[in-house]
């Protein structure tokens, strides 16, 4: 039997944490102050399907470069006017795709696949309202030295593939110092930095569906406690915590 909060997505502590943050913001604002979310690199939008079904006043714009993923997202999400999926690269969106600034931008497991990272982050900043929030997490699992040869080869070849126009195949580690420098130069305030997704991320797949909500609750509770007592972070820790999570404010 599950106790505590309901998780709109499970299997990834960083994403579950961000969805809970957004759910709390929606509740705090109330129905008279709806918000709009821009999802950069939205994939099939599976993280938001149930959440948007339960919160009809919340607007959602998903931007995704893969046409098939966009098609799947349009089938998965509720059909309403305040939800749209855009098949495009997540660069230079404001004034071209986004005509009104949004309240929240999310970027889940995308930054490690972005070629033009300062340009991507500048796009987020431009699309946000003043005081708006950017929730971002990115992963290091692709770059673990213990990964198989196929994954290592993909990382090695991806810069060359990107130069040939196959930007979607790109993957490169995101150094902590670089990320902090980019966001501060653009003008973001770093509100919070946490690390998530210990090896329990792999274990979650073995949890029976009837117990996944409870496992996610216990897992996230444990990792939040770890963040309280382990406050220093370096790139050497990236393979202990597979995801780095930031809350930024414009």
C-alpha positions as CSV (number, residue, x, y, z in Angstrom):
1,X,0.0,0.0,0.0
2,X,1.4,3.4,-1.0
3,X,1.7,6.2,1.5
4,X,2.8,9.8,1.0
5,X,2.7,11.8,-2.3
6,X,1.6,10.4,-5.6
7,X,4.3,10.4,-8.3
8,X,3.3,11.4,-11.8
9,X,6.3,9.6,-13.2
10,X,8.5,6.8,-11.7
11,X,11.8,5.1,-12.5
12,X,13.9,8.3,-12.3
13,X,14.3,10.2,-9.1
14,X,15.4,13.4,-10.7
15,X,12.3,13.6,-13.0
16,X,10.0,12.5,-10.1
17,X,11.5,15.3,-8.0
18,X,10.9,17.9,-10.7
19,X,7.3,16.8,-11.3
20,X,6.6,17.0,-7.6
21,X,8.0,20.5,-7.6
22,X,5.7,21.5,-10.5
23,X,2.7,19.9,-8.8
24,X,3.4,21.9,-5.6
25,X,3.6,25.1,-7.7
26,X,0.3,24.3,-9.4
27,X,-1.4,23.7,-6.1
28,X,0.1,26.9,-4.6
29,X,-1.1,29.0,-7.5
30,X,-4.6,27.6,-7.6
31,X,-7.0,27.3,-10.5
32,X,-7.2,31.1,-11.0
33,X,-3.5,31.3,-11.9
34,X,-2.7,28.6,-14.4
35,X,0.8,28.1,-15.7
36,X,2.4,27.0,-18.9
37,X,5.3,24.5,-19.2
38,X,7.8,24.4,-22.0
39,X,9.5,20.9,-22.4
40,X,12.8,21.2,-24.2
41,X,13.5,17.8,-25.9
42,X,10.2,16.4,-24.9
43,X,10.4,13.0,-26.6
44,X,7.0,11.2,-26.3
45,X,6.1,13.5,-23.4
46,X,5.5,10.4,-21.3
47,X,6.6,12.2,-18.1
48,X,3.7,14.6,-18.4
49,X,0.9,12.5,-19.8
50,X,-0.8,11.7,-16.5
51,X,0.0,15.0,-14.9
52,X,-1.6,17.0,-17.7
53,X,-4.7,14.7,-17.6
54,X,-5.1,15.5,-14.0
55,X,-4.4,19.3,-14.4
56,X,-6.5,20.6,-17.3
57,X,-5.6,24.2,-16.7
58,X,-1.9,23.6,-17.1
59,X,-0.6,24.5,-20.5
60,X,2.2,22.5,-22.1
61,X,4.4,23.0,-25.2
62,X,6.7,20.1,-26.1
63,X,9.6,20.7,-28.5
64,X,11.2,17.6,-30.0
65,X,13.4,17.1,-33.1
66,X,12.2,13.5,-33.8
67,X,9.0,13.4,-35.9
68,X,8.0,9.9,-34.7
69,X,8.4,10.9,-31.0
70,X,6.2,14.0,-31.7
71,X,3.5,11.8,-33.3
72,X,3.6,9.5,-30.3
73,X,3.3,12.5,-27.9
74,X,0.2,13.8,-29.8
75,X,-1.5,10.5,-29.3
76,X,-0.5,10.1,-25.7
77,X,-1.4,13.6,-24.4
78,X,-4.8,15.0,-23.8
79,X,-6.3,16.7,-26.8
80,X,-6.9,20.3,-25.8
81,X,-6.1,23.8,-26.9
82,X,-3.4,24.6,-24.3
83,X,-1.3,21.6,-25.3
84,X,0.8,21.5,-28.4
85,X,3.8,19.5,-29.7
86,X,6.4,21.2,-32.0
87,X,8.7,19.2,-34.2
88,X,11.9,21.3,-34.1
89,X,15.3,21.7,-32.6
90,X,15.2,23.6,-29.3
91,X,17.3,26.6,-30.4
92,X,16.1,30.2,-30.9
93,X,12.5,29.4,-30.2
94,X,11.3,32.7,-28.8
95,X,9.5,34.9,-31.3
96,X,9.6,32.0,-33.8
97,X,7.8,29.1,-32.0
98,X,7.2,30.6,-28.5
99,X,5.2,33.9,-28.9
100,X,4.5,34.4,-25.2
101,X,7.0,33.7,-22.4
102,X,6.2,30.7,-20.2
103,X,6.3,30.1,-16.4
104,X,8.4,26.9,-16.3
105,X,10.9,25.3,-18.7
106,X,12.0,21.7,-18.2
107,X,14.9,19.8,-19.7
108,X,15.0,16.2,-18.7
109,X,18.0,14.0,-19.8
110,X,18.6,16.3,-22.8
111,X,21.6,18.5,-22.1
112,X,24.1,15.7,-22.5
113,X,22.8,15.4,-26.1
114,X,22.9,19.1,-27.0
115,X,25.7,20.3,-29.3
116,X,25.3,24.1,-28.9
117,X,24.9,24.2,-25.2
118,X,25.1,28.0,-24.5
119,X,22.7,28.6,-27.4
120,X,20.3,26.1,-25.9
121,X,20.4,27.6,-22.5
122,X,20.0,31.1,-23.9
123,X,16.9,29.9,-25.7
124,X,15.5,28.7,-22.3
125,X,16.2,32.1,-20.8
126,X,14.6,34.0,-23.6
127,X,11.4,31.8,-23.4
128,X,10.9,32.3,-19.6
129,X,8.9,35.0,-17.9
130,X,10.8,37.3,-15.5
131,X,11.0,35.2,-12.3
132,X,10.2,32.0,-14.2
133,X,11.8,28.7,-13.3
134,X,14.0,26.3,-15.2
135,X,14.2,22.7,-14.0
136,X,17.0,20.8,-15.6
137,X,18.6,17.4,-15.1
138,X,21.2,15.7,-17.2
139,X,22.8,12.3,-17.1
140,X,26.3,10.8,-16.9
141,X,25.3,7.1,-17.5
142,X,26.4,7.2,-21.2
143,X,30.0,8.1,-20.1
144,X,30.6,5.6,-17.4
145,X,33.9,3.9,-18.1
146,X,32.3,0.5,-17.4
147,X,29.7,1.0,-20.2
148,X,29.9,-1.5,-23.2
149,X,32.0,-0.9,-26.3
150,X,28.9,0.1,-28.4
151,X,28.2,3.0,-26.0
152,X,31.8,4.1,-25.9
153,X,32.0,4.0,-29.7
154,X,28.8,6.1,-29.9
155,X,30.3,8.8,-27.6
156,X,33.5,8.8,-29.7
157,X,31.8,9.1,-33.1
158,X,28.9,11.5,-32.1
159,X,30.9,14.8,-32.6
160,X,31.7,13.8,-36.2
161,X,28.1,12.7,-36.8
162,X,26.9,16.1,-35.5
163,X,29.1,17.8,-38.0
164,X,27.4,15.8,-40.7
165,X,24.0,17.1,-39.6
166,X,23.1,14.1,-37.3
167,X,22.9,16.3,-34.2
168,X,20.3,14.0,-32.6
169,X,23.0,11.3,-32.2
170,X,25.3,13.6,-30.2
171,X,26.3,12.8,-26.6
172,X,29.0,14.4,-24.4
173,X,29.6,14.7,-20.7
174,X,28.4,17.9,-19.1
175,X,31.2,19.3,-16.8
176,X,29.9,21.0,-13.6
177,X,32.1,24.0,-13.9
178,X,31.1,24.6,-17.6
179,X,27.4,24.4,-16.8
180,X,27.6,26.8,-13.9
181,X,29.6,29.2,-15.9
182,X,27.1,29.1,-18.9
183,X,24.0,29.7,-16.8
184,X,25.6,32.5,-14.7
185,X,26.8,34.3,-17.8
186,X,23.4,34.1,-19.4
187,X,21.9,35.6,-16.2
188,X,20.2,32.7,-14.4
189,X,20.2,32.5,-10.6
190,X,21.1,29.0,-9.3
191,X,18.4,28.3,-6.7
192,X,19.2,24.7,-6.0
193,X,21.7,22.0,-7.1
194,X,21.1,18.3,-6.2
195,X,22.3,14.9,-7.4
196,X,19.9,12.0,-8.1
197,X,19.7,8.5,-9.5
198,X,22.0,6.2,-7.6
199,X,22.0,2.5,-8.8
200,X,18.5,2.2,-7.5
201,X,17.4,3.5,-10.9
202,X,18.3,0.2,-12.5
203,X,16.7,-1.7,-9.6
204,X,13.4,0.1,-10.0
205,X,12.7,-1.8,-13.2
206,X,12.6,-5.0,-11.2
207,X,10.0,-3.7,-8.7
208,X,6.5,-5.1,-9.4
209,X,4.1,-2.3,-10.7
210,X,1.9,-2.5,-7.6
211,X,4.9,-1.4,-5.5
212,X,6.5,1.1,-7.8
213,X,4.9,4.2,-6.2
214,X,6.1,3.1,-2.8
215,X,9.5,2.3,-4.0
216,X,9.7,5.7,-5.7
217,X,8.7,7.4,-2.5
218,X,11.3,5.6,-0.4
219,X,14.0,6.0,-3.1
220,X,13.4,9.7,-3.4
221,X,13.2,10.2,0.3
222,X,16.6,8.4,0.7
223,X,18.3,10.5,-2.0
224,X,17.0,13.8,-0.7
225,X,18.5,12.8,2.7
226,X,21.8,12.0,0.9
227,X,21.7,15.5,-0.6
228,X,21.4,17.0,2.8
229,X,24.5,15.3,4.2
230,X,26.7,15.1,1.1
231,X,26.8,18.7,0.0
232,X,30.0,18.8,-2.0
233,X,30.0,17.6,-5.6
234,X,32.6,17.1,-8.3
235,X,32.6,15.5,-11.8
236,X,34.3,12.5,-10.2
237,X,31.0,11.8,-8.4
238,X,29.0,11.6,-11.6
239,X,29.0,7.8,-11.8
240,X,27.8,7.5,-8.2
241,X,24.9,9.9,-8.9
242,X,23.9,9.4,-12.5
243,X,21.8,12.6,-12.7
244,X,22.7,16.2,-11.8
245,X,19.6,18.4,-11.1
246,X,19.3,22.2,-11.0
247,X,16.6,24.6,-10.3
248,X,17.3,28.0,-11.9
249,X,15.4,31.2,-11.9
250,X,15.4,34.1,-14.4
